[in-house]
């Protein structure tokens, strides 16, 4: 195994540990915002994992997968921001 392969494998192990930590925050988060942030972080870790797999296997298709995950993660973040805006507006009452 080359040095690059060893580094990519080590990075995958570190990302797997980060996924476990974020999954714990997703399940045990005290508020909904914590859970949404954990979901966004899982998306970011999935992007990193797909990019590492692309580097390890040499398959460029995994970079397309990473791009797709990034687009859907961005849209989900915007949807959550709109939901928070709407929720805060209804809690404050009509203006």
VMD Tcl script that draws the C-alpha trace (Angstrom):
set ca {
  {0.00 0.00 0.00}
  {1.31 3.42 -0.92}
  {1.71 6.32 1.47}
  {-1.26 8.07 -0.12}
  {-3.43 4.99 0.34}
  {-2.38 4.76 3.97}
  {-3.21 8.42 4.57}
  {-6.60 8.07 2.88}
  {-7.39 4.98 4.95}
  {-6.42 6.79 8.14}
  {-8.61 9.73 7.14}
  {-11.53 7.36 6.55}
  {-11.09 5.91 10.05}
  {-11.08 9.42 11.54}
  {-14.20 10.37 9.60}
  {-15.90 7.17 10.77}
  {-15.19 8.24 14.37}
  {-16.59 11.69 13.64}
  {-19.72 10.11 12.14}
  {-20.24 8.15 15.35}
  {-19.87 11.31 17.46}
  {-22.27 13.29 15.26}
  {-24.77 10.41 15.26}
  {-24.72 10.50 19.05}
  {-25.45 14.24 18.98}
  {-28.25 13.59 16.50}
  {-29.89 11.09 18.83}
  {-29.20 12.83 22.15}
  {-29.40 16.47 21.10}
  {-31.41 18.51 23.59}
  {-33.07 20.71 20.95}
  {-34.27 20.47 17.39}
  {-31.61 22.92 16.26}
  {-28.90 20.61 17.60}
  {-30.38 17.73 15.66}
  {-30.57 19.73 12.44}
  {-26.99 20.90 12.80}
  {-25.95 17.29 13.40}
  {-27.80 16.26 10.25}
  {-25.98 18.97 8.30}
  {-22.68 17.78 9.75}
  {-23.46 14.21 8.72}
  {-23.93 15.52 5.18}
  {-20.55 17.23 5.30}
  {-18.91 14.06 6.58}
  {-20.59 12.08 3.81}
  {-19.12 14.51 1.26}
  {-15.67 14.04 2.76}
  {-16.10 10.27 2.78}
  {-17.20 10.21 -0.87}
  {-14.19 12.34 -1.83}
  {-11.85 10.03 0.07}
  {-13.33 6.98 -1.62}
  {-12.83 8.71 -4.97}
  {-9.18 9.27 -4.10}
  {-8.70 5.73 -2.83}
  {-10.39 3.92 -5.72}
  {-9.68 6.36 -8.52}
  {-13.37 6.37 -9.52}
  {-14.42 9.91 -10.49}
  {-18.10 9.03 -10.07}
  {-17.75 9.38 -6.29}
  {-17.00 13.07 -6.79}
  {-20.36 13.40 -8.54}
  {-21.95 11.71 -5.54}
  {-20.20 14.21 -3.25}
  {-21.52 17.08 -5.36}
  {-25.06 15.70 -5.19}
  {-24.86 15.36 -1.41}
  {-23.60 18.95 -1.19}
  {-26.49 20.30 -3.27}
  {-29.12 18.45 -1.25}
  {-27.45 19.51 2.01}
  {-27.52 23.14 0.91}
  {-31.19 22.93 0.00}
  {-31.97 21.28 3.33}
  {-30.17 24.07 5.21}
  {-32.20 26.69 3.35}
  {-35.44 24.82 4.07}
  {-34.55 24.67 7.77}
  {-33.78 28.40 7.82}
  {-37.17 29.12 6.26}
  {-38.83 26.88 8.82}
  {-37.10 28.69 11.69}
  {-38.13 32.04 10.21}
  {-41.74 30.94 9.94}
  {-41.74 29.45 13.45}
  {-40.28 32.56 15.04}
  {-42.80 34.74 13.21}
  {-45.74 32.72 14.52}
  {-44.38 32.73 18.08}
  {-43.99 36.52 18.08}
  {-47.53 37.01 16.83}
  {-48.88 39.23 14.08}
  {-47.22 42.58 13.49}
}
mol new
graphics top color blue
foreach p $ca { graphics top sphere $p radius 0.5 }
foreach p [lrange $ca 0 end-1] q [lrange $ca 1 end] { graphics top cylinder $p $q radius 0.2 }
display resetview
